[in-house]
């Protein structure tokens, strides 16, 4: 069972995870699964400011799309079976460019798969993950915040806001874009402002979504509509609408019908008529990333390492690949009786993550700039590209691979 009472001074851990949202909570469960599989005890601490449901910023009202490849890895860790009932399948994806001829679709059936991904609501997932944490031998400091961290030769020293002091051979920073760990070590963060703000809301439509997801590119930025579990027989979808900052503020505060009419005009009628909208929240869209997401006995994962524009839904999926790679290098270190927080481990992690991080960040940046632009050569090029995918279905395979993340051996053969 998790412990949530103050610990003795300077209690020692193998791994301390700072941040218990999606990435941190999933990593903690993955580490315990690894420990059990290797029959090698690992003392793991998880430090988190609040439990899901108490206005937790990492488990808020937003929904995210978890790619098929990510679900394969979560299943391998034994985590997805505990979350599967919360998911709504994405069986088809429709991509279009508003006001232009570009359009294509991706269909799970074309790749002999049951779905391309699953949409989950973060608050519900958070509660399910914490229910699992409560059943594991993980020391949970919650509510607690990191006050300071000091790098050491054999271990890093952490102090919490209640005065509790910990030491850990390896610290994993999973505490988001405003990482306290990163700021404490005064490590640089590269940032690109896309001059866009996302309006996020749950919307009711008068037409069943039939497990379709939509990505529509507009002159203000991408507009994504994701299928969600129906409530009381009504079709629900999750909306992420990128707008210029002034437009986003206006739509957030607009009368409900004015908002729905504006959304209908921007999106069109493929999802039916939008008839109601829930609470609207906004957040600025930026690209933030650390060039070297490691430090002395410290690894940065998820949004602490990089925060992406939601244009292709790759943020959580890239972060999950971070933690799966970290689990693998920890497993290798344990099998070889190596220091699980030493420079050999952190540099191995850095080397293995570099290509995937670089290519994903570059491709998302390219999509944002290429599809939020009315320069006519770019408009013509992107629309021809979308049409080419429809005219020549085999060209969809690499796009589908990217959208679904890495693949299991069986699905790789089918693609």
C-alpha positions in Angstrom: 0.0 0.0 0.0 1.2 3.5 -0.6 2.3 5.6 2.3 1.1 9.2 2.5 2.4 10.1 6.0 5.5 12.2 6.7 8.6 10.0 6.4 11.7 10.0 8.6 14.5 12.5 7.8 16.8 11.6 4.9 14.9 8.4 4.0 16.7 6.7 1.1 15.0 5.7 -2.2 16.3 4.1 -5.4 14.1 6.4 -7.6 12.2 9.5 -6.7 9.6 10.8 -9.2 8.6 14.4 -9.0 5.2 14.9 -10.5 2.3 12.4 -10.4 0.3 13.3 -13.5 0.0 10.9 -16.5 3.7 10.5 -17.0 4.8 10.3 -13.4 2.0 8.0 -12.2 2.5 5.7 -15.2 6.2 5.5 -14.6 5.7 4.6 -10.9 3.5 1.7 -11.8 5.8 0.6 -14.6 8.8 0.6 -12.2 6.9 -1.6 -9.7 5.9 -3.9 -12.5 9.6 -4.1 -13.6 10.7 -4.7 -10.0 8.3 -7.6 -9.7 9.3 -9.1 -13.1 13.0 -9.0 -12.2 12.4 -10.0 -8.5 14.5 -7.0 -7.7 13.1 -4.7 -5.0 13.0 -1.0 -5.9 12.2 1.7 -3.4 10.2 4.2 -5.3 8.8 7.6 -4.1 6.2 9.7 -5.9 5.9 13.3 -5.0 2.7 15.0 -6.1 0.8 18.2 -5.0 -2.7 16.9 -5.2 -4.8 13.8 -5.9 -7.0 13.7 -9.1 -10.3 15.4 -8.6 -9.0 18.3 -6.5 -8.4 20.6 -9.5 -5.3 18.7 -10.4 -3.7 20.5 -13.4 -2.4 17.3 -14.9 -5.7 15.5 -14.6 -8.1 18.2 -15.6 -11.3 18.1 -17.8 -9.3 17.7 -21.0 -9.3 14.6 -23.1 -6.3 13.1 -25.0 -5.9 10.7 -27.8 -3.7 7.7 -26.9 -2.1 6.2 -30.0 -2.4 2.5 -30.8 1.3 2.0 -30.3 1.1 3.6 -26.9 -1.8 1.4 -25.9 0.3 -1.6 -26.9 3.1 -0.5 -24.5 0.6 0.4 -21.7 -0.8 -3.1 -22.1 2.6 -4.6 -21.9 3.1 -2.8 -18.6 -0.2 -4.1 -17.3 -1.7 -0.6 -17.1 -4.1 -0.4 -20.0 -6.4 -3.2 -18.9 -7.2 -1.0 -15.9 -7.9 2.0 -18.2 -9.5 0.3 -21.2 -13.1 0.8 -19.9 -12.5 4.6 -20.0 -11.5 4.7 -23.6 -13.5 5.6 -26.7 -12.0 4.1 -29.9 -10.8 6.2 -32.8 -11.6 3.9 -35.8 -11.3 6.6 -38.5 -9.5 9.9 -38.9 -10.7 12.6 -41.4 -8.2 15.3 -42.3 -9.2 18.4 -44.3 -8.1 22.0 -45.1 -10.9 24.5 -44.7 -11.8 26.4 -47.8 -9.5 24.2 -50.0 -9.7 20.9 -51.8 -7.3 19.0 -49.6 -8.8 16.0 -47.8 -7.9 12.5 -46.8 -8.9 9.7 -44.3 -7.1 7.1 -42.3 -9.2 4.0 -41.4 -8.2 1.3 -38.9 -9.8 -1.4 -41.0 -7.3 -0.7 -43.9 -4.5 -1.7 -41.5 -6.3 -4.7 -40.0 -6.5 -3.0 -36.7 -9.5 -2.5 -34.4 -8.7 1.1 -33.8 -6.1 3.8 -34.5 -6.2 5.1 -30.9 -8.4 5.7 -27.9 -9.7 8.9 -26.4 -9.7 9.2 -22.6 -10.7 11.9 -20.2 -7.7 12.9 -18.0 -9.6 13.3 -14.7 -11.0 9.7 -15.0 -7.7 8.3 -15.9 -6.0 10.1 -13.0 -8.4 8.5 -10.5 -7.8 5.0 -12.0 -4.1 5.4 -11.9 -4.1 6.6 -8.3 -6.3 3.7 -7.4 -3.6 1.4 -8.7 -0.9 3.4 -6.9 -2.7 2.9 -3.7 -2.4 -0.9 -4.1 1.3 -0.9 -4.8 4.4 -0.6 -2.5 5.1 2.9 -3.6 5.7 5.7 -1.1 3.3 8.5 -2.1 4.0 12.0 -0.8 0.7 13.7 -1.5 -0.1 16.5 -1.0 3.5 17.5 -1.1 5.7 19.9 -3.2 9.4 19.9 -3.9 11.1 22.8 -2.2 14.7 22.2 -3.2 16.9 19.6 -4.8 20.7 19.2 -4.6 22.7 17.0 -6.9 25.1 14.6 -5.2 27.8 12.2 -6.2 26.0 9.0 -4.9 22.5 10.4 -4.6 20.4 13.6 -5.1 19.0 15.2 -2.0 15.3 16.4 -2.0 13.5 18.5 0.5 9.7 18.8 0.5 7.6 21.7 1.6 6.8 20.0 4.9 10.5 19.7 5.8 10.8 16.0 4.8 14.2 15.2 3.4 14.7 12.4 0.9 17.7 11.0 -1.1 17.4 9.1 -4.4 19.9 7.5 -6.6 17.9 8.6 -9.6 15.4 11.5 -9.7 12.8 11.6 -12.5 11.4 15.0 -13.3 7.8 14.5 -14.5 6.6 17.9 -13.2 5.5 19.6 -16.4 6.7 22.5 -18.5 7.3 24.7 -15.4 9.4 21.9 -13.9 10.6 22.9 -10.4 13.5 20.4 -10.9 14.6 22.1 -14.1 14.4 25.5 -12.5 16.2 24.4 -9.4 19.1 23.2 -11.5 18.9 26.4 -13.6 18.8 24.3 -16.8 17.9 26.0 -20.1 14.5 25.6 -21.9 14.1 26.4 -25.6 10.7 27.9 -26.3 8.8 28.8 -29.5 5.6 30.9 -29.3 3.1 29.9 -32.1 0.9 33.0 -31.3 -2.0 30.6 -30.9 -4.3 29.8 -28.0 -6.3 26.5 -27.7 -9.9 26.6 -26.7 -10.8 23.3 -25.2 -14.3 22.1 -24.4 -16.7 19.1 -24.6 -19.4 19.6 -27.2 -22.7 17.8 -27.9 -23.6 17.0 -31.5 -27.0 15.9 -32.9 -25.3 13.1 -35.0 -23.5 10.0 -33.6 -19.7 10.3 -34.0 -19.4 6.7 -35.0 -15.8 6.7 -33.7 -14.6 9.3 -36.2 -11.9 11.8 -35.3 -11.5 15.0 -37.3 -8.5 17.3 -37.9 -9.4 20.4 -39.8 -6.9 23.0 -40.7 -8.1 26.6 -40.7 -6.5 30.0 -41.2 -6.3 30.5 -37.4 -4.8 27.0 -36.7 -5.9 23.4 -36.4 -9.3 22.4 -35.1 -9.6 18.8 -33.7 -12.8 17.0 -32.8 -12.3 13.6 -31.0 -15.0 11.0 -30.2 -16.0 10.6 -26.5 -18.2 8.3 -24.6 -21.9 9.2 -25.0 -23.8 10.5 -22.0 -27.5 9.8 -21.7 -27.6 8.8 -25.3 -26.1 12.1 -26.5 -23.1 12.2 -28.8 -20.2 13.9 -27.1 -17.0 15.1 -28.8 -13.8 16.7 -27.4 -12.9 20.0 -29.0 -9.4 21.5 -29.3 -9.6 24.8 -31.4 -6.5 26.8 -32.1 -7.2 30.5 -32.5 -5.3 33.8 -32.4 -5.1 35.0 -28.8 -7.8 37.8 -29.3 -10.1 35.4 -31.0 -9.7 32.7 -28.3 -10.5 35.2 -25.6 -13.6 36.3 -27.5 -14.8 32.7 -28.1 -14.1 31.7 -24.5 -16.4 34.5 -23.2 -19.0 34.4 -26.0 -22.6 33.5 -25.5 -23.1 29.8 -25.9 -25.0 30.1 -29.2 -22.5 32.5 -30.6 -19.7 30.0 -29.8 -21.6 27.1 -31.3 -22.4 29.1 -34.5 -18.7 30.1 -34.8 -17.6 26.6 -34.3 -20.1 25.3 -36.9 -18.9 27.8 -39.5 -15.2 26.9 -38.9 -15.7 23.1 -38.8 -18.6 22.4 -41.2 -21.2 19.8 -40.9 -19.4 16.5 -41.0 -19.9 15.8 -37.3 -23.5 17.0 -37.4 -24.9 20.1 -35.8 -23.3 21.2 -32.5 -26.1 21.8 -30.0 -24.4 22.4 -26.7 -21.0 23.1 -25.1 -19.6 22.6 -21.6 -17.0 24.7 -19.8 -14.5 26.4 -22.1 -10.9 26.7 -21.0 -7.9 28.1 -22.8 -4.2 27.7 -22.8 -1.4 29.2 -24.9 0.2 27.0 -27.5 4.0 26.9 -27.5 6.8 24.5 -28.2 9.0 24.0 -25.2 11.9 21.5 -25.1 15.2 20.8 -23.3 18.1 20.1 -25.6 19.5 17.7 -23.0 16.8 16.3 -20.8 19.3 14.9 -18.3 21.4 16.2 -15.4 23.4 14.7 -12.5 21.4 11.6 -11.5 18.3 13.2 -13.1 16.2 12.4 -16.1 13.4 14.6 -17.5 10.3 13.0 -19.1 7.0 14.0 -20.7 6.1 17.7 -20.6 9.1 18.4 -18.3 11.3 17.4 -21.2 9.2 18.8 -24.1 5.7 20.3 -24.6 4.3 20.1 -28.1 1.6 21.8 -30.0 -1.5 19.5 -30.0 -1.8 19.6 -33.9 -1.0 15.9 -34.3 -1.9 14.6 -30.8 1.7 13.5 -30.2 2.4 15.1 -26.8 1.5 12.3 -24.4 2.6 9.6 -26.8 6.1 11.1 -27.1 6.2 11.4 -23.3 5.2 7.7 -22.9 8.0 6.7 -25.2 10.3 8.7 -22.8 9.2 6.6 -19.8 9.2 3.3 -21.7 12.8 4.0 -22.8 13.7 4.9 -19.2 12.2 1.7 -17.9 14.3 -0.2 -20.4 17.6 1.4 -19.5 16.8 0.9 -15.8 16.0 -2.8 -16.5 19.4 -3.1 -18.2 21.2 -1.4 -15.4 19.6 -3.7 -12.8 20.4 -6.8 -14.9 24.0 -5.8 -15.1 24.2 -4.6 -11.4 25.0 -1.1 -12.6 24.3 2.2 -10.7 20.6 3.0 -11.7 21.3 6.7 -11.4 24.8 6.9 -12.8 26.1 8.8 -15.8 26.1 5.6 -17.9 22.4 5.2 -17.4 21.5 8.9 -18.0 23.6 9.2 -21.1 22.3 5.9 -22.5 18.8 7.3 -22.0 19.8 10.6 -23.8 21.3 8.8 -26.7 18.3 6.5 -27.2 15.8 9.2 -27.1 17.5 11.8 -29.2 16.4 10.7 -32.7 12.7 10.2 -31.8 12.5 13.5 -29.9 14.2 15.5 -32.6 12.1 14.0 -35.5 8.8 14.4 -33.6 9.5 17.9 -32.5 10.6 18.9 -36.1 7.5 17.3 -37.7 5.1 18.9 -35.3 6.7 22.3 -35.9 6.5 21.7 -39.6 2.8 20.9 -39.4 2.0 24.0 -37.4 3.9 26.3 -39.7 2.8 24.6 -42.9 -0.9 24.4 -42.1 -1.4 27.7 -40.2 -0.3 29.7 -43.3 -2.1 31.3 -46.2 1.0 31.7 -48.4 -0.3 30.2 -51.7 2.6 27.9 -52.5 2.2 26.2 -49.0 -1.6 26.0 -49.5 -1.2 24.4 -52.9 1.5 22.0 -51.6 -0.3 20.8 -48.5 -3.6 20.3 -50.4 -1.9 18.4 -53.1 -0.3 16.3 -50.5 -3.6 15.5 -48.8 -5.2 14.6 -52.1 -2.3 12.5 -53.1 -2.8 10.4 -49.9 -6.4 9.8 -51.0 -5.4 9.0 -54.6 -2.6 6.6 -53.6 -3.6 4.7 -50.5 -0.1 3.0 -50.0 1.3 6.4 -49.2 -0.9 6.5 -46.1 1.2 3.7 -44.4 4.0 6.0 -43.1 1.5 8.6 -42.1 -0.5 5.9 -40.1 2.7 4.7 -38.6 3.5 8.1 -37.3 0.0 8.7 -36.1 -0.1 5.4 -34.2 3.4 5.5 -32.7 5.7 2.5 -32.7 4.1 -0.9 -33.3 4.1 -4.4 -31.9 5.6 -7.1 -34.0 2.2 -8.3 -35.2 0.9 -4.9 -36.2 4.2 -4.0 -37.9 3.7 -7.0 -40.2 0.2 -5.8 -41.1 1.4 -2.4 -41.9 
